[in-house]
Amino acid sequence: MDSWGLLSATLPSIMSALAIAGLGKIYGKLETIEEHRREIARQAAEEKEALRNGVCAMLRNNILHVCKKYIARREKPLYEVNNVERMYEAYHMLGGNGSVTRMVELFDQLPISVDDAKRD
Protein backbone atom coordinates (compact mmCIF):
# COMPACT_ATOMS: atom_id res chain seq x y z
CA MET A 1 0.00 0.00 0.00
CA ASP A 2 1.44 3.36 -0.95
CA SER A 3 1.50 6.35 1.41
CA TRP A 4 -1.65 7.83 -0.19
CA GLY A 5 -3.51 4.60 0.32
CA LEU A 6 -2.32 4.39 3.92
CA LEU A 7 -3.36 7.99 4.55
CA SER A 8 -6.77 7.55 2.92
CA ALA A 9 -7.31 4.38 4.99
CA THR A 10 -6.36 5.98 8.30
CA LEU A 11 -7.79 9.46 7.67
CA PRO A 12 -11.36 8.54 8.76
CA SER A 13 -10.00 7.10 12.02
CA ILE A 14 -7.89 10.20 12.64
CA MET A 15 -10.85 12.49 11.89
CA SER A 16 -13.09 10.47 14.23
CA ALA A 17 -10.50 10.63 17.01
CA LEU A 18 -10.12 14.41 16.57
CA ALA A 19 -13.89 14.89 16.53
CA ILE A 20 -14.30 12.83 19.69
CA ALA A 21 -11.51 14.77 21.41
CA GLY A 22 -13.07 18.08 20.33
CA LEU A 23 -16.50 17.01 21.54
CA GLY A 24 -14.97 15.95 24.85
CA LYS A 25 -13.47 19.42 25.31
CA ILE A 26 -16.76 21.09 24.39
CA TYR A 27 -18.63 18.83 26.82
CA GLY A 28 -16.11 19.69 29.56
CA LYS A 29 -16.61 23.42 28.93
CA LEU A 30 -20.39 22.97 29.02
CA GLU A 31 -20.12 21.14 32.34
CA THR A 32 -18.02 23.98 33.76
CA ILE A 33 -20.53 26.57 32.54
CA GLU A 34 -23.42 24.59 34.04
CA GLU A 35 -21.63 24.27 37.39
CA HIS A 36 -21.04 28.03 37.39
CA ARG A 37 -24.71 28.67 36.55
CA ARG A 38 -25.82 26.40 39.41
CA GLU A 39 -23.50 28.22 41.85
CA ILE A 40 -24.89 31.61 40.79
CA ALA A 41 -28.45 30.31 41.19
CA ARG A 42 -27.62 28.93 44.65
CA GLN A 43 -26.12 32.26 45.73
CA ALA A 44 -29.13 34.16 44.38
CA ALA A 45 -31.49 31.87 46.30
CA GLU A 46 -29.50 32.41 49.50
CA GLU A 47 -29.58 36.18 49.01
CA LYS A 48 -33.32 36.09 48.35
CA GLU A 49 -33.89 34.07 51.52
CA ALA A 50 -31.75 36.49 53.54
CA LEU A 51 -33.69 39.47 52.20
CA ARG A 52 -37.00 37.73 52.93
CA ASN A 53 -35.91 36.94 56.47
CA GLY A 54 -34.63 40.47 57.03
CA VAL A 55 -37.81 42.15 55.79
CA CYS A 56 -39.90 39.70 57.80
CA ALA A 57 -37.93 40.52 60.96
CA MET A 58 -38.29 44.27 60.38
CA LEU A 59 -42.02 43.92 59.81
CA ARG A 60 -42.38 41.81 62.95
CA ASN A 61 -40.44 44.35 65.00
CA ASN A 62 -42.45 47.27 63.65
CA ILE A 63 -45.81 45.53 64.14
CA LEU A 64 -44.96 44.67 67.73
CA HIS A 65 -43.66 48.17 68.45
CA VAL A 66 -46.78 49.89 67.08
CA CYS A 67 -49.19 47.46 68.75
CA LYS A 68 -47.50 47.72 72.15
CA LYS A 69 -47.44 51.52 71.94
CA TYR A 70 -51.17 51.83 71.33
CA ILE A 71 -52.22 48.97 73.60
CA ALA A 72 -50.47 50.88 76.40
CA ARG A 73 -52.46 54.03 75.42
CA ARG A 74 -55.67 51.98 75.23
CA GLU A 75 -56.66 53.60 71.93
CA LYS A 76 -55.30 53.81 68.40
CA PRO A 77 -55.22 56.47 65.72
CA LEU A 78 -57.14 55.67 62.58
CA TYR A 79 -54.07 55.93 60.32
CA GLU A 80 -52.31 53.14 62.24
CA VAL A 81 -55.15 50.68 61.60
CA ASN A 82 -54.32 50.47 57.89
CA ASN A 83 -50.58 50.49 58.55
CA VAL A 84 -50.74 47.54 60.95
CA GLU A 85 -53.09 45.64 58.65
CA ARG A 86 -50.79 46.05 55.63
CA MET A 87 -47.65 45.17 57.60
CA TYR A 88 -49.34 42.10 59.09
CA GLU A 89 -50.46 40.86 55.65
CA ALA A 90 -46.97 41.35 54.20
CA TYR A 91 -45.43 39.66 57.25
CA HIS A 92 -47.49 36.54 56.67
CA MET A 93 -46.96 36.57 52.89
CA LEU A 94 -43.22 36.51 53.55
CA GLY A 95 -43.58 33.47 55.78
CA GLY A 96 -43.92 35.11 59.17
CA ASN A 97 -45.47 32.84 61.74
CA GLY A 98 -48.36 33.58 64.05
CA SER A 99 -46.25 34.94 66.88
CA VAL A 100 -47.58 38.48 66.44
CA THR A 101 -51.18 37.44 65.85
CA ARG A 102 -52.28 37.87 69.46
CA MET A 103 -50.72 41.33 69.62
CA VAL A 104 -52.53 42.38 66.42
CA GLU A 105 -55.79 40.96 67.77
CA LEU A 106 -55.41 43.10 70.90
CA PHE A 107 -54.60 46.13 68.74
CA ASP A 108 -57.69 45.49 66.59
CA GLN A 109 -59.91 45.56 69.68
CA LEU A 110 -58.76 49.07 70.66
CA PRO A 111 -61.12 51.97 70.02
CA ILE A 112 -60.16 54.70 67.55
CA SER A 113 -58.80 57.70 69.43
CA VAL A 114 -61.29 60.52 69.95
CA ASP A 115 -59.03 63.09 68.27
CA ASP A 116 -58.95 60.97 65.11
CA ALA A 117 -62.71 60.45 65.17
CA LYS A 118 -63.26 64.23 65.19
CA ARG A 119 -61.09 64.63 62.05
CA ASP A 120 -63.36 62.38 59.93
Buried (B, 14 or more C-beta within 10 A) or exposed (E): EEEEEEEEEEEEEEEEEEEEEEEEEEEEEEEEEEEEEEEEEEEEEEEEEEEBEEBBEEBBEBBBEBBEEBBEEEBBBEEBBEEBEEBBEBBBEBEBEEEBBEBBEEBEEBEBBEEBEEEE
